[in-house]
Amino acid sequence: MSKINTVLGPVAPAELGAVAIHEHIGYGMPGSELDTTWWKSPEERYGETIPKLRAFHDYGGGTFVDATGICNGRDVDYYQSLSEKTGVHIVAATGFVGGDTALPHFSRASVEYLAEVFVHEITEEIGNTGAKAGVIKVGVSRGGRMTELDKTIYRAGARAGAATGVGILTHLAIDPEPALAIFAEEGMPLDKVLFGHADDGVNAPLTPDTRILGAGARLGFDTFGYETELPDPPFWARPRQERLDHFLRLSEEGWFDCLLVSADANCSPLGWPGVKGHTVNYIFEQLLPDLKKAGVDDDALHRLLVDNPAAFLTIAN
């Protein structure tokens, strides 16, 4: 039976509902958990997160993909509690945001070891939680080019993805040629690879979007809401209309079914402040009205939020 791994167990694709494909319950760089500036009581964490997830559910959101991965604040026991309290399916990730977020135990490991870790978390469990990962996270380190460590992690991710049928979600879509080569060498189907952050203000000009799509992979427009119009925009912000026009251009060129959207928001920041007022619910509060205004009909929106992510998340084997 076709299924997707969530933190409360496998669900059928038809149960996913609308999906936010690239989000974070609480993201921080390794070591931030030791900085008392970011220490929060469980009540504080719940107080910041539960209302956002409940609003997401009320808007019609069904599934929240936490793209945090190992070493950046992943807390699967907490995710299970949040899912039980809100009714939102939460998909946890194995893997790493990028080589520069892998602690020494992992950064010094072999491809074989890392692949075994990823496969174990997908097929057995993450820690002692009983939960299985539903997606693999890999990424390009700061600097804009894949490092040797990045390539090691990509290869391990590709090996695990090919073995388990789980999809790969990348941090950044720049410098994709080494990734495409690794995926081909490891037999990783490209329709199960989502190249992320293709739409932000820093990386969009460096992302060969049609090359990635033409190779058969998927593309993530997953930084909606990080706009230059904000009072205090982040450095990766982009004009709202410019991002929308980019999405619409690729849609009109015939790539709509290969595109996935999200907000890449941080529900309860851990070692990273996030952007005030920006939440996963930007998808419903701003993006969907913008798309409807641009002429995207309800059937297409269903494909975008339900069908496209379900095809990516469904375990292939």
TIZA-912498 format. One record per residue: x, z, y of N, C-alpha, C in turn; residue in three letters. Coordinates in pm, whole numbers, plus 50000, padded with zeros to 5 digits. Example, Ala and Ser with C-alpha at 12.3 -4.5 7.8 and 13.67 -1.06 7.14 Angstrom:
// TIZA-912498
513195078049431512305078049550513205078049670ala512855070849775513675071449894512905078750003ser
This chain:
// TIZA-912498
500845000049881500005000050000500885000050125met500534992050224501274991750350501155005350418ser502265009950477502245023050540503265023950651lys503075034250733504025037950838504305052750821ile505575056650828505925070850820505655077750953asn504835088150952504665096851068505125110851029thr505225119651126505745133051096504775141351012val503515137051003502545144050918502255136450790leu503035126050764502855118550641502555103950668gly502505095950563502275081650580500845078550623pro500705068350707499385063550747499345048550728val498155043250712497975028850700498065022350838ala498475009650845498575002950975497285003651056pro496135003050989494855003251060494585016651127ala495335027051091495135040351148495975042851273glu496875033751307497795036251418497105036751553leu496125027951574495535026751707496515020651804gly496315023251933497235018352035498545025952025ala499655018752036500975024552010501845024052136val502465035352168503545035752267504835035152187ala505525023952190506565020852093507925026952124ile508135031652247509455037052282509285048252384his509165060652332508935072252417509805083852371glu509725095052442510495106952406509675119552428his509635128252327509045141452345509945149952433ile511235149652406512205157052486513595151752461gly514145144652557515445137952540516515144852624tyr517705146252565518845151252640520135146752573gly521225146552648522515143052592523035154552506met523875151552404524405162152318525075173252398pro524725185352365525275196952436524355202552541gly523375194752584522475199652690521685211852644ser521505213152511520765224752461521535237852483glu522815236752516523635248552543523705252152691leu523105243952774523095246152918521835254052953asp522005266153000520855274853025519905269253130thr520375259753210519495253353308518275247253241thr518455242853116517405235353047516685243552942trp516995256552931516305264652831514855266952872trp513955264352779512535266152804511925273952689lys510945281952721510225288852615509315278752545ser508895281952422507935272952354506685270452438pro506245280952509505045279352593505275269252704glu506485269352763506805259852870506855245552816glu507465243752701507545230452641506155225052608arg505345233652545503975229452514503205226552643tyr503405234852744502675233152869502985220052937gly504205215052921504575202152980504115190352895glu504055192452763503875181152671502435179052625thr501765189852588500415188552531499465180952623ile499395183952754498455176552838498725161552841pro499985157652836500315143352837499865136552709lys500085143152596499665137252469498145137352454leu497495147752505496035147852498495425137052586arg496025135052704495565124152790495795110652723ala496935109152659497245096852585496165094452480phe495795104852406494755103652304493415100052367his493075106452479491795103852546491715089552599asp492855084152641492885070252690492715060152576tyr492875064652453492795055652338494115053852266gly495135061452308496415060652240496345067152103gly496915060552004496865065851869498215070451817gly499295063551857500605066151799501685066251905thr502535076251898503635078451992504925077651912phe505755067651939507025066251869508095073351949val508635084051891509705091451957511035084951921asp511675078852020512895070951998514165079052022ala514085092052003515195100852039516345100251939thr516065101251811517135100651713517955113451705gly519015112851624519865124251597520725127451720ile520955140251747521885145251851521335145251992cys520115140852014519595140052151518335148452173asn518115158352086516985167152107515835165252010gly516035157451906514985155451806514605168751742arg513315171651735512835184451682511565181651603asp511725178651476510605173651396509565184351369val509985196851348508985207651332508065208251454asp508635206951570507865207051695506945194951702tyr507455183251663506625171151664505415172951573tyr505625179351458504505181451366503425190151430gln503855200651500502895209351567502145201751676ser502865193651754502235185851860501205176051803leu501565169651693500645160051632499385166951582ser499555178651521498395186051472497485190451585glu498065194251699497285199551811496575188551890lys497125176451891496605165851979495905154451906thr496135153151775495555141951702496315128951720gly497465129351787498295117351807499285116351692val499345104651629500395102151530501745101651603his502755108451549504085107951607505045102451501ile505775092151538506775086151450508155090851497val508915096651406510265101451438511295091051399ala512435091451468513505081751443514705088451378ala515335081151287516685084351245517625075451325thr518925077651316519865069651393520255076251524gly520875068451612521445073651737521105064351853phe520935070251971520675062252091521825052852119val523045057252093524245048852108525415056452052gly526525049452030527705056051977528165067652062gly527945066552193528415077152283527515089452279asp526465089452198525655101552179525815107352039thr526695101551959526915106651824528015117251828ala527695129351782528675140051778529765136751676leu530945143351687532105139551604531825138551454pro531005147451400530695146751257530205132951218his529405126851305528865113651277529765102451330phe530365104351445531175093651503532425090651419ser532855100251338534015098251252533635093751111arg532345092051086531865088950952531925073950923ala531845070550797531875056650753530485050450761ser530465037250754529185030150745528385035150626val529055036750514528365040950391527705054550409glu528415063850469527865077250489526655076850582tyr526805069950695525715069350791524485062550731leu524695051950656523565045150592522855054550495ala523625062750422523025072450330522185082750406glu522695087250521521935096750603520615090550646val520685078350697519475071650746518465069650632phe518955064750518518055062250405517415075250357val518205085950351517655098950309516535103350403his516755101750534515735106250629514485097550625glu514625085250578513475076250567512725078150437ile513445080450328512825080750196512595094750141thr513365104650189513225118350138512625127350246glu513425131650342512915139750452514005141950556glu513585145750675514495149750782514665164750773ile515885169150743516125183450727515265189150617gly514565200150648513645206250553512205205550603asn511905195250681510595194250744509535187950654thr509975180550553509025172950473508625159850539gly509055157650663508705145450736509755134650714ala509305122250711510195110850694510265102650823lys511445097550852511615089050971510865075850951ala510325070751062509565058351055510215046651126gly511385049251188512095038651260513565042851269val514445033151283515875035651297516285032251440ile517015041351504517475039151641518975035951640lys519335025351710520745021851732520875017851878val522105017351931522205013952072523585010052119gly523595003752234524824999952303525245011552393val526485015852382526985026852464527095022852610ser527275032852696527465030152837528655020852857arg528485011352947529535001752972529084987452947gly527984985952871527394972752859527924963952748gly528864968852667529364961252554529394970252432arg529084964652317529084972552195530494977152161met530654990152141531934995652099532064994351948thr533244997351895533414996951750532515007051683glu532335018751747531425028651690529985023551692leu529585017251801528255011151806528065001651688asp529064993351664528954983451556528844990251420lys529565001351403529455008951278528035014051259thr527455019451367526095024851359525085013651338ile525265002451407524364991051387524414986451242tyr525614985651184525744981051046525074990850950arg525295003850974524635013850890523115012950904ala522645011051028521215009651050520644997350982gly521374986250991520924973850926520874975450775ala521884982050720521924984250576520744992950532arg520475003450608519355012350576518015005250596ala517904997450702516664990350727516374980050619gly517394972750578517204962750473516824969350340ala517384981250316517114988150189515734994650185ala515234999050299513985006850302512784999350357thr513014988650433511914981350495511454986950627gly512184996850679511845002850808512484994850921val511814994251036512304986551148513404993551226gly514134985651305515214990651391514814988651536ile514974999151613514694998851757516015001151830leu516374992051921517664993151988517534998752130thr518605005452171518765009652310519564998652378his518894991252463519424979752536519394967052450leu519244956052519519244942952455520404934352507ala521334940752578522514933552626523554932552515ile524474923052528525514920652428524914919652287asp523914910952266523234910752136523944902952027pro524934894752061525534886251959526174894151845glu526954904751873527474912551760526354918551674pro525294922851738524174928651663523514918051574ala523274906251629522644895751550523514891951430leu524824891651451525734888451341525694899251233ala525704911851276525654922951179524344922651102ile523234920551169521944920251101521914908950997phe522474897451032522514886350937523384889850815ala524524895750840525454899350732524844909750638glu524034918750691523454929450610522074926050555glu521564914150586520264910050534519094917050599gly519264921150726518194927950798517254917550860met515974917250820515034907350877514854909651027pro514994899251106514954901051251513564903951304leu512524900651228511194904351276510954919451267asp511894926551203511834941151197512834947451293lys513324939651389514244944851490513614943151628val513544954151701513014954051837514164957051933leu514594947052009515634948952109514984954952234phe515374967352266514704974852372515324973652509gly514584978352609515034978952748515424965152802his514654955052762514944941552811514424939352952ala513724949353006512994947253131513474955653247asp514464964553228514804973353340515674966053443asp515794972053560516434965253672517904962553654gly518584970853574520024968953551520274958853441val519514959853331519844952053212519094938953198asn517964937353264517214924853250518054912653286ala518854913053395519654901153428520744898053324pro521094908053243522164906453145521624903753003leu520314903452990519694901952859519284887552833thr519854881152730519454867452696518154867652617pro517054869552688515784872352622515334861252528asp515414848752573514934838052486515874835652367thr517154838852381518084838152268517664848252161arg517354860352201516934870752107515614866852040ile514654862452120513364858552065513484846351976leu514304836752018514494824651939515154827251805gly515934838051798516574841651671515584847951574ala514414851951626513384857651539513144872451558gly513814878651656513644893051680512524895551779ala512224908251799511204912451895511884918052020arg511144918552129511724922852256510864933952317leu511534944652362510814955952419510814955852571gly509624954952629509414957652772508954972052777phe509924981152780509594995052754510035004552865asp510244999152985510535008153098509505006253210thr508285002753173507225001553272507045015053344phe506965014553475506785026553555508025030853630gly509185026153587510425029253660510595018353767tyr510005020953882509855010653985510625014154112glu511085004054180511795006154307510855011754412thr509555010554391508585015654488508435030854482glu509015037354381508935051854372509645058554489leu509225070654527509905077554638511385080054610pro511715082754484513115085254448513405077654318asp513545064554325513655056454203514975058754131pro514975057653997516235058553923517055045853941pro518305046353901519175034853927518755022553847phe517995024353739517565012953658516175007953698trp515685012553811514355008353856514314993353885ala513114988153888512904973853913511594972253989arg511484962654078510204960554146509064958354045pro507954964854071506834964453976506384950153945arg506224942054049505734928454027506774919953956gln508034922353985509104914553921509104916753770glu508954929453726508904932353583507684925953520arg506534927153587505304921253534505444906253522leu506014899753623506184885153620507094880953505asp508124888753479509034886053368508264886353236his507464896553217506654897753096505694885853084phe505014882553192504034871753189504694858253163leu505904856453216506614843753193506904841853044arg507414852152979507704850852836506414849252756leu505354855952799504064854452731503584840152739ser503684834252857503224820552878504084810452804glu505324814252774506224805452699505994806352549glu505034814652507504664815152367505244826652287gly505804836852355506454847952286505594860552280trp504334859652318503514871552335503504880552211phe503394874752092503284882751971504604889251930asp505684886152001506994892351974507334902952078cys506434905652172506694915152279505974928352252leu506654939352284506064952752273506324960152403leu505414969252438505494975952567505494991152551val506114997852649506115012352653506605016852790ser506685030052808507095035452938508435042852932ala508915045952811510185053152794510205065852879asp509105073152875509015085452953509465097352870ala509755108352937510265120452873509235131552896asn508545135752790507465145352807507955158652864cys509025163952806509555176852850511075175952850ser511665172352962513095169152967514005180152914pro515015175752841516055184552788517395178952838leu517955184952941519245180252990519195167253066gly518005162753099517825150453176516515151753253trp516545150553383515365154253461514175145053451pro514395132853405513295123453405512935119153546gly511785113253562511315108753692509945115053717val509835122253825508615129853854507385120853852lys506385125253777505115118253771505055106753673gly506185103153613506205091953519505965097153378his504895092453313504565096853178504215084753092thr504055087352963503625076952870502315070652915val501515077952991500185073053028500205062553139asn501395059553191501525047953280500985035453211tyr501135034853079500645023253004499175020753033ile498375031453033496935030053054496555030353201phe497285037853279496895040053419497325028753512glu498405021853479498915011453567499134998053496gln499794998453379500144985853313498924977953270leu497984984153201496814976653156495994971053273leu495754978753379495074972553494495854960853553pro497184961953560497994950853611497854938453523asp497884940453392497764929053301496374922753309leu495344931153318493984925653330493834917753459lys494394923153566494334916153694495044902753687lys496074902053604496834889553588496154879853492ala495024883853434494264874753349494434876753200gly495114887353158495274890153016493984896352964val493364890052864492044894852819492164906152718asp491014911852681490984923552594491544920552455asp491284908652403491814905152271493344904952273asp493904899452379495364899052390495944913052407ala495254921552482495724935252500495714942852367leu494714940052284494654946352152495854941752068his496174929052075497364924252003498614931152053arg498704932852184499904938552244500104953152206leu499044961152209499164975552188498894979852044leu498224971551967497844975451831498524966551726val498284953551733498754944651627500274942751628asp500854940251745502294937951751503084950151702asn502804962251753503554973751703503284976851556pro502054974551509501774977051368502614967951279ala502764955451320503574946051241505024950651237ala505524956051349506894960751354507104973651273phe506174983051283506344996151222506034996651074leu505204987651025504824987950884506044986050796thr506204994850699507364994150609507254981750522ile508304973750523508234960450461508274960950310ala508924970950252509074971450106507904978950043asn
